[in-house]
Amino acid sequence: MSSKAVEIAQALIRCPSVTPLEAGALDYLQSVLDGLGFTCQRLPFTQEGTDPVDNLYARYGTSGKNLCFAGHTDVVPVGQVDRWKFDPFGAVIEDGVLYGRGVSDMKGGIACWVAALVDLFESGWRPSGSLSLLITGDEEGPSINGTVKMLSHLSDKGETWDACITGEPTCDQTIGDVIKIGRRGCLDGHIVAYGKQGHTGYPHMADNAAHRLLAMLQGLVAWQIDAGTDYFDPSNLAVSTMDIGNPAVNIIPGQAKASFNLRYTNLHTGESLEKNIREVLTKGAGGADHYTLEIHNQGNAFLTEPGTLTRVVAKACEEVCALTPKFSTSGGTSDSRFISNYCQVVDFGLRNHTIHQVNESAPVADINRLTQVYKRIIETYFAG
């Protein structure tokens, strides 16, 4: 069974918008929203050393509380094309399942929200306030020329938001079973340990950078960062790469490198963690002059405490799906980490069981069900 949401999802999937390409996805969305009476702005941004990115902001209404929907039309690469059952950008439906890159992450979620708006507007309903959509083309990429710059630019122009739903895929077994009310922070670290190169037969004449690095990493791995909170699992650090690049087994290396990724709770900030990390590494290295460290904090953790927004979304799930959703902060990160600086935000969308995989797909029934939940969220929010 097809539907407006499925038709919109298919149209979006057929735009091969691998980051940072727009590929017609925003053009298509704008045409649909223009038809509903939204005022649309294209917001392209660029920065030296990065690819230019096109973005779309659309708003209906000029006053009252502003309910925003955030999403991204960019998708990850398809990977091995010959392993796909169908053309990754063909948007084929077979046995009630829609296949295509980005259908779950997250063109399907965008399609459901827009289809919910179409259904409401065609019925004569109008919001007692404002509706907006914040759509970027840079979520799967470096996240530099997308949501961050859109929010800053729009805020400088006087735009405000009261609540936001980010349509990331959050559900587990069925639509409506999980709402992400926060996300862990994400921090990357890159270490270079220094020593003195030499012959393995004369260790007293050298200083082994690999041994120094191992001691530093042992300190990081043994570090008990926290025990978690009511809504967050304990912070965790994982060493992800080690590289010495030694051309021979009888050379003591004078330099050794490693990288790590840290996912952390809202008990910390990137700044506070960097201080702790440097203390651990300096102790393991035997001094701060024996290594260098580069830190990239991708975004602090955030938590939307249960309240009005979470109740509205949960109530819609209960009414449409006949279940009580779980509040969660698990998984990766999303652009909600930036939106949380401006208003309350939760992530809620399709199931995440095939995202970024070969043969990414979503059942048509799930798409139709999510559209109904979104429709109920919008109605309930403006009904007070």
C-alpha positions in Angstrom: 0.0 0.0 0.0 1.4 3.3 -1.0 0.8 6.7 0.7 1.8 10.3 0.5 4.7 9.6 2.9 6.0 6.7 0.8 5.7 8.9 -2.4 7.8 11.6 -0.7 10.3 9.2 0.6 10.7 7.6 -2.8 11.2 11.0 -4.4 13.9 11.9 -1.8 15.7 8.6 -2.1 16.0 9.0 -5.9 18.1 12.1 -5.2 21.6 10.7 -4.7 22.5 13.2 -2.1 25.7 11.7 -0.6 27.3 14.3 1.6 27.8 17.1 0.7 25.7 16.8 -2.5 22.2 18.3 -2.5 21.3 16.3 -5.7 17.8 17.8 -5.9 16.5 16.6 -2.5 16.2 20.1 -1.1 14.7 21.4 -4.3 12.0 18.7 -4.1 11.3 19.4 -0.4 11.0 23.1 -1.1 8.5 22.6 -3.9 6.2 20.6 -1.5 6.5 23.1 1.3 6.0 26.0 -1.0 2.7 24.4 -2.0 1.6 24.3 1.6 2.3 28.0 2.1 5.6 27.7 4.0 8.1 30.5 3.5 11.3 28.8 2.5 14.9 30.0 2.7 17.9 28.3 1.2 20.9 28.7 3.4 24.2 27.7 1.7 27.3 27.8 3.9 31.0 27.2 3.3 34.2 27.4 5.2 37.8 27.3 4.1 39.0 23.7 3.8 35.5 22.2 3.6 32.9 21.5 1.0 30.0 24.0 0.5 26.7 22.7 1.8 23.2 23.8 0.9 20.5 23.8 3.6 16.8 24.6 3.8 14.7 26.5 6.5 11.0 26.6 6.0 8.4 28.3 8.3 4.7 28.5 8.4 3.3 31.3 10.6 5.0 34.3 12.1 4.0 34.3 15.8 3.1 32.0 18.7 5.1 29.0 19.8 7.3 27.5 17.1 7.4 23.7 16.8 10.4 22.7 14.6 11.3 19.5 12.8 15.0 18.9 12.1 16.4 16.5 9.7 19.1 15.9 7.0 18.8 14.9 3.4 22.4 13.9 3.0 23.2 10.2 3.2 26.3 8.1 3.6 27.9 6.4 0.6 26.2 3.2 -0.6 29.3 1.0 -0.2 29.5 -2.1 -2.4 26.8 -1.5 -5.0 26.9 -5.1 -6.2 25.7 -6.3 -2.8 22.5 -4.2 -3.0 19.3 -6.1 -3.9 18.2 -3.1 -5.9 19.6 0.2 -7.1 20.4 2.1 -3.9 18.7 5.2 -5.3 15.9 3.3 -7.1 13.5 3.5 -4.1 12.0 0.1 -5.0 9.2 -1.5 -3.0 9.1 -5.3 -2.6 6.9 -7.3 -0.3 5.8 -4.2 1.5 9.4 -2.9 2.2 10.9 0.2 0.7 14.6 -0.1 -0.2 17.1 2.7 -0.7 20.0 4.6 0.8 18.7 7.0 3.4 15.2 5.6 3.7 15.7 5.2 7.5 18.5 7.7 8.1 16.6 9.8 7.5 14.7 10.7 4.4 11.9 8.5 5.5 11.5 10.5 8.7 11.4 13.7 6.7 8.8 12.3 4.4 6.6 11.2 7.3 6.7 14.7 8.9 5.9 16.4 5.6 3.2 14.0 4.7 1.6 14.6 8.2 1.6 18.3 7.4 0.0 17.7 3.9 -2.7 15.6 5.6 -3.4 18.2 8.2 -3.4 21.1 5.9 -5.6 19.4 3.3 -8.1 18.7 6.1 -8.3 22.5 6.8 -6.2 22.4 10.0 -3.8 25.2 10.8 -1.5 25.6 13.8 -2.2 28.1 16.5 1.4 29.3 16.2 4.2 28.4 13.9 5.7 25.3 12.3 9.2 25.1 10.9 11.6 22.7 9.3 15.4 22.8 9.7 16.8 20.6 7.0 20.6 20.3 6.5 22.8 18.6 3.9 25.8 18.1 6.3 24.8 15.8 9.1 26.6 12.7 7.8 29.7 14.8 7.1 31.8 17.1 9.2 28.7 19.0 10.5 30.4 22.3 9.9 28.3 24.0 7.2 24.9 22.7 8.3 22.8 22.8 11.4 25.4 24.8 13.5 25.6 27.6 11.1 21.9 27.6 10.3 21.0 27.9 13.9 23.5 30.7 14.5 22.4 32.6 11.3 18.7 32.3 12.0 19.0 33.2 15.7 21.0 36.3 14.7 18.0 37.2 12.5 15.6 36.9 15.5 14.3 33.4 14.9 13.4 31.4 18.0 12.1 27.9 18.6 10.1 26.5 21.5 10.5 22.7 20.8 12.0 20.5 18.2 11.6 16.9 17.0 14.7 15.6 15.2 13.6 12.7 12.9 16.6 10.4 13.5 15.8 6.7 13.5 15.3 5.8 17.1 12.9 2.9 17.3 14.1 -0.6 18.1 11.5 -3.3 17.5 8.5 -1.3 16.5 7.4 2.3 15.8 6.9 4.2 19.0 9.0 2.1 21.3 12.0 4.4 21.9 12.4 8.2 22.1 15.9 9.6 22.5 15.7 12.4 25.1 19.4 13.0 25.0 22.7 11.9 23.5 26.1 11.2 24.9 28.9 13.6 24.1 31.5 12.5 21.6 35.2 13.4 21.8 38.1 12.2 19.6 41.8 12.3 20.7 45.0 11.8 18.7 48.2 11.1 20.6 51.8 11.3 19.4 54.3 9.9 21.9 58.0 10.8 21.5 61.2 9.0 22.4 64.6 8.3 20.8 65.1 5.8 18.0 67.8 3.2 18.4 68.9 -0.4 18.0 66.9 -3.1 19.9 70.2 -4.6 21.0 71.2 -1.4 22.8 68.0 -0.3 24.6 70.0 1.8 27.1 71.0 4.1 24.2 67.4 4.7 23.1 64.0 5.7 24.5 61.1 3.5 23.2 58.2 5.6 22.2 56.0 2.5 21.8 56.5 1.6 25.4 55.7 5.1 26.5 52.5 5.1 24.4 51.4 1.7 25.9 51.8 3.1 29.4 49.7 6.2 28.4 47.0 4.1 26.8 46.9 1.7 29.8 46.1 4.8 32.0 43.3 5.8 29.7 41.8 2.3 29.5 42.0 1.8 33.3 40.4 5.2 33.9 36.9 4.9 35.5 35.3 8.0 34.1 31.9 7.8 35.9 29.2 5.3 36.9 26.5 6.7 34.6 23.3 8.5 35.6 19.6 7.8 35.6 19.4 8.3 31.8 23.0 7.7 30.7 25.1 4.5 30.7 28.7 5.0 32.1 31.0 7.0 29.9 33.3 4.8 27.9 36.7 5.3 26.1 37.9 3.1 23.3 41.3 3.1 21.7 40.6 2.9 18.0 44.0 3.1 16.2 47.7 2.5 17.0 50.4 3.2 14.5 54.2 3.0 14.8 55.1 2.6 11.2 58.3 0.8 12.0 60.2 -0.5 8.9 62.2 -3.2 10.8 61.8 -5.3 13.9 65.2 -4.4 15.3 64.5 -0.7 15.5 63.3 1.0 18.7 60.8 3.6 17.5 61.3 7.2 18.3 57.6 8.0 17.7 54.3 6.2 18.1 50.7 7.3 17.5 47.3 6.3 18.7 43.7 7.6 18.5 40.8 7.1 20.8 37.1 7.9 21.0 35.2 8.8 24.2 31.4 8.8 24.6 30.5 10.7 27.7 27.5 11.6 29.9 26.2 15.0 30.8 28.3 14.9 34.0 31.1 16.3 31.8 32.0 18.7 29.1 34.6 18.3 26.4 36.7 21.0 28.2 36.6 19.2 31.6 37.4 15.8 30.0 40.4 17.2 28.1 41.9 18.4 31.4 41.5 14.9 32.9 42.8 13.2 29.8 46.0 15.3 29.8 46.5 14.4 33.5 46.3 10.7 32.8 48.5 10.9 29.7 51.2 13.0 31.4 51.4 10.5 34.2 51.8 7.6 31.8 54.3 9.5 29.6 56.5 10.6 32.5 56.0 14.2 31.6 54.0 16.5 29.4 57.0 17.1 27.1 57.0 13.5 25.9 53.8 13.7 23.9 51.4 15.9 22.0 47.6 15.6 22.0 45.0 16.9 19.6 41.4 16.9 20.9 38.3 17.2 18.7 35.1 17.5 20.8 32.2 16.7 18.4 29.6 17.9 20.8 28.7 17.9 24.5 26.2 15.5 25.9 22.6 16.9 26.3 19.5 15.8 28.1 16.0 17.0 27.7 14.5 16.3 31.1 11.0 14.6 30.9 8.4 17.4 30.6 6.0 19.0 28.2 7.8 17.9 25.0 8.5 14.3 26.1 4.9 14.0 27.3 3.5 15.1 23.9 5.6 12.7 22.0 5.0 9.8 24.4 1.2 10.5 24.4 1.2 10.3 20.6 3.0 7.0 20.7 0.6 5.6 23.3 -2.5 6.7 21.3 -1.3 5.6 17.8 0.9 2.6 18.6 -0.8 1.4 21.9 2.5 1.2 23.7 4.5 3.2 26.2 7.9 4.4 24.7 11.2 4.0 26.5 13.2 7.2 27.1 16.8 6.5 26.0 20.1 8.3 25.4 21.9 5.3 23.7 23.6 5.1 20.4 25.5 7.7 18.4 25.0 11.4 18.3 22.8 13.7 16.2 22.3 17.3 15.3 20.1 17.6 18.4 23.3 18.3 20.3 23.4 21.7 18.6 19.7 22.3 18.7 19.6 21.7 22.5 21.4 25.0 22.9 18.3 26.8 21.6 15.3 24.8 22.7 14.0 21.5 24.1 14.6 18.7 21.6 14.1 14.9 21.3 15.0 12.5 18.6 12.2 10.3 17.3 11.9 8.5 13.9 11.8 5.2 12.1 13.5 2.0 13.3 17.3 1.9 13.1 17.9 -1.8 12.2 19.3 -1.2 8.7 20.8 2.3 8.9 24.1 2.7 7.0 23.9 -0.9 5.8 23.7 -2.4 2.4 20.1 -2.8 1.5 18.9 -0.1 3.9 15.2 -0.4 4.1 12.0 0.4 6.0 8.6 -1.4 5.9 5.9 0.7 4.3 3.7 0.0 7.3 6.3 1.6 9.5 6.4 4.7 7.3 2.6 5.0 7.4 2.5 4.4 11.2 5.2 7.1 11.9 3.3 9.6 9.8 0.2 9.1 12.0 2.3 9.5 15.1 3.9 12.7 13.8 0.4 14.0 12.9 -0.8 13.3 16.4 2.3 15.0 17.9 1.6 18.2 15.9 -2.1 18.2 16.8 -1.4 17.6 20.5 1.4 20.2 20.7 -0.8 23.0 19.4 -3.8 21.8 21.4 -1.9 22.6 24.6 
